[in-house]
Amino acid sequence: MEMAADANFDAEQPVIEAIQQGDHYAFRELLRRHDRWVRGVVYGVLGCNDHIDDVTQQVWTSVWEKISDLRDTSRWRVWLYRLARNAAVDAGRNVTKQRERTCALPDRMLEARVSDTQSADPQNKLGAKEKRRAVQGAIESLPALYREPLTLRHLEGWSYKQIAEVLGAPVDTIETRLVRARRMLREALIRNGNAEPN
């Protein structure tokens, strides 16, 4: 009789364990699979793209240097999330407030969420670009308390349970923050004339 697959098994655990043994190939593979996700975490905290490359590189350097400290390889995602979040928080503290910042959500993260970006019509492409800018500006205007779970849920596709685990909050709290974040986002878009009131 064939044994049922362990529902709690994470396919990345062997990769993590290989990295702990110094396997550079496994490290490159983890980076390839999860770099976009780390960038999403960093964006969720910073709310802007100015330093995303530098912070993401710093995160991956920390992963290589600190992975031997990870005792429970089944919790690698939470560990990686915390590394990325802490690096982004530190970077946010170092950004000067006086400097005009041009924050841009990475196109590869947002383009897929704007439905008409694939249209060949130049007028539609222009409209999609304006819509993307409006959504990006509205997301950036959210306080981190709401921007972070919104980014994880809608740009990264995380479950409520996953978000709750990494943010250290109950699922109910995450649900409440997401409801408020969506409302604030909708209100910001309406205020700026980019969405129809419900």
RACORRA-V638169 format. One record per residue. RES is the residue in three letters. SS is DSSP state (hx for helix, st for strand, lp for the rest). PHI is phi in degrees with one decimal (NA if undefined). PSI is psi as a letter, one per 30 degrees, with the letter a starting at -180 (NA if undefined). Layout:
# RACORRA-V638169
((RES/SS/PHI/PSI) (RES/SS/PHI/PSI))
This chain:
# RACORRA-V638169
((MET/lp/NA/k) (GLU/lp/-80.4/k) (MET/lp/-75.5/k) (ALA/lp/-70.7/k) (ALA/lp/-66.9/k) (ASP/lp/-67.6/j) (ALA/lp/-64.3/f) (ASN/lp/-91.3/f) (PHE/lp/-70.8/k) (ASP/lp/-107.9/k) (ALA/lp/-60.4/f) (GLU/lp/-82.2/f) (GLN/hx/-55.6/e) (PRO/hx/-62.6/e) (VAL/hx/-66.3/e) (ILE/hx/-60.8/e) (GLU/hx/-63.5/e) (ALA/hx/-65.9/e) (ILE/hx/-64.0/e) (GLN/hx/-60.3/f) (GLN/lp/-89.2/g) (GLY/lp/93.2/g) (ASP/lp/-78.0/j) (HIS/hx/-67.3/e) (TYR/hx/-62.7/e) (ALA/hx/-62.3/e) (PHE/hx/-63.8/e) (ARG/hx/-61.2/e) (GLU/hx/-66.7/e) (LEU/hx/-61.4/e) (LEU/hx/-60.4/e) (ARG/hx/-59.9/e) (ARG/hx/-73.9/f) (HIS/hx/-123.1/g) (ASP/hx/-62.8/e) (ARG/hx/-60.6/e) (TRP/hx/-62.8/e) (VAL/hx/-61.4/e) (ARG/hx/-60.0/e) (GLY/hx/-64.4/e) (VAL/hx/-63.1/e) (VAL/hx/-61.6/e) (TYR/hx/-62.5/e) (GLY/hx/-58.4/e) (VAL/hx/-84.9/e) (LEU/hx/-76.0/e) (GLY/lp/71.6/g) (CYS/lp/-159.6/l) (ASN/lp/-101.0/g) (ASP/lp/-53.7/e) (HIS/lp/-116.9/g) (ILE/hx/-61.1/e) (ASP/hx/-65.4/e) (ASP/hx/-63.5/e) (VAL/hx/-67.5/e) (THR/hx/-62.7/e) (GLN/hx/-61.8/e) (GLN/hx/-62.1/e) (VAL/hx/-61.0/e) (TRP/hx/-67.1/e) (THR/hx/-64.3/e) (SER/hx/-63.8/e) (VAL/hx/-58.1/e) (TRP/hx/-62.0/e) (GLU/hx/-74.3/e) (LYS/hx/-109.8/f) (ILE/hx/-63.2/f) (SER/hx/-66.9/f) (ASP/hx/-77.7/f) (LEU/lp/-76.0/j) (ARG/lp/-84.9/e) (ASP/lp/-103.2/j) (THR/hx/-66.5/f) (SER/hx/-72.2/f) (ARG/hx/-104.5/g) (TRP/hx/-59.5/e) (ARG/hx/-65.7/e) (VAL/hx/-64.0/e) (TRP/hx/-61.5/e) (LEU/hx/-65.1/e) (TYR/hx/-58.4/e) (ARG/hx/-65.5/e) (LEU/hx/-60.0/e) (ALA/hx/-65.0/e) (ARG/hx/-63.7/e) (ASN/hx/-63.5/e) (ALA/hx/-63.3/e) (ALA/hx/-68.2/e) (VAL/hx/-61.3/e) (ASP/hx/-61.4/e) (ALA/hx/-64.4/e) (GLY/hx/-62.8/e) (ARG/hx/-67.7/f) (ASN/hx/-87.6/f) (VAL/lp/-77.8/k) (THR/lp/-74.3/k) (LYS/lp/-75.0/f) (GLN/lp/-72.6/f) (ARG/lp/-75.2/k) (GLU/lp/-68.0/k) (ARG/lp/-106.4/k) (THR/lp/-106.8/j) (CYS/lp/-93.7/k) (ALA/lp/-132.9/k) (LEU/lp/-63.8/k) (PRO/lp/-52.7/k) (ASP/hx/-52.3/e) (ARG/hx/-64.3/f) (MET/hx/-86.6/e) (LEU/hx/-101.1/f) (GLU/hx/-56.2/e) (ALA/hx/-64.8/f) (ARG/hx/-89.9/f) (VAL/lp/-104.9/j) (SER/hx/-63.9/e) (ASP/hx/-92.5/g) (THR/hx/-70.5/f) (GLN/hx/-86.8/f) (SER/lp/-66.0/k) (ALA/lp/-83.6/f) (ASP/lp/-70.5/j) (PRO/hx/-56.7/e) (GLN/hx/-63.0/e) (ASN/hx/-67.5/e) (LYS/hx/-63.2/e) (LEU/hx/-64.2/e) (GLY/hx/-62.2/e) (ALA/hx/-65.3/e) (LYS/hx/-65.2/e) (GLU/hx/-65.1/e) (LYS/hx/-63.9/e) (ARG/hx/-60.6/e) (ARG/hx/-62.9/e) (ALA/hx/-64.2/e) (VAL/hx/-64.7/e) (GLN/hx/-58.1/e) (GLY/hx/-61.9/e) (ALA/hx/-66.8/e) (ILE/hx/-64.0/e) (GLU/hx/-63.0/f) (SER/hx/-77.2/f) (LEU/lp/-71.7/k) (PRO/lp/-61.6/k) (ALA/hx/-54.9/e) (LEU/hx/-55.2/e) (TYR/hx/-101.6/e) (ARG/hx/-63.4/e) (GLU/hx/-62.5/e) (PRO/hx/-65.8/e) (LEU/hx/-62.4/e) (THR/hx/-63.6/e) (LEU/hx/-63.4/e) (ARG/hx/-75.8/e) (HIS/hx/-96.0/f) (LEU/hx/-99.0/f) (GLU/lp/-107.7/f) (GLY/lp/74.6/g) (TRP/lp/-72.6/l) (SER/lp/-80.4/l) (TYR/hx/-58.6/e) (LYS/hx/-63.2/e) (GLN/hx/-62.6/e) (ILE/hx/-63.5/e) (ALA/hx/-59.8/e) (GLU/hx/-64.3/e) (VAL/hx/-75.4/f) (LEU/hx/-88.6/f) (GLY/lp/66.2/h) (ALA/lp/-133.0/l) (PRO/lp/-64.9/l) (VAL/hx/-57.4/e) (ASP/hx/-58.7/e) (THR/hx/-65.0/e) (ILE/hx/-63.1/e) (GLU/hx/-58.8/e) (THR/hx/-62.7/e) (ARG/hx/-63.0/e) (LEU/hx/-68.4/e) (VAL/hx/-60.8/e) (ARG/hx/-65.3/e) (ALA/hx/-62.0/e) (ARG/hx/-63.8/e) (ARG/hx/-64.0/e) (MET/hx/-63.5/e) (LEU/hx/-64.3/e) (ARG/hx/-60.7/e) (GLU/hx/-63.1/e) (ALA/hx/-64.0/e) (LEU/hx/-68.7/e) (ILE/hx/-64.1/e) (ARG/hx/-57.1/e) (ASN/lp/-92.7/g) (GLY/lp/72.6/g) (ASN/lp/-110.1/g) (ALA/lp/-152.0/l) (GLU/lp/-86.4/k) (PRO/lp/-63.9/k) (ASN/lp/-77.6/NA))
